[in-house]
């Protein structure tokens, strides 16, 4: 289930990054009677949220950092003898 949700989220974020998506959403909003200022404000808010999501999402193929592990213990006390 998590894989499907992650794929859908990735797909939606990818579509929202495209200028043509914003053009289409703006046109639909204006056709349904939203003032152009409202459409612009919504676009700026969503753009800011997506920018924040871009900062928080890891790069493709990049794993999240792992917490620092404690130093490994050596056999025999670690005095090198």
Secondary structure, DSSP 8 states (H G I E B T S, - for coil): -HHHHHHHHHHHHHHHTSHHHHHHHHHHHHHTT--HHHHHHHHHHHHHHHHHHHHHS--TT-------------TTTTS--
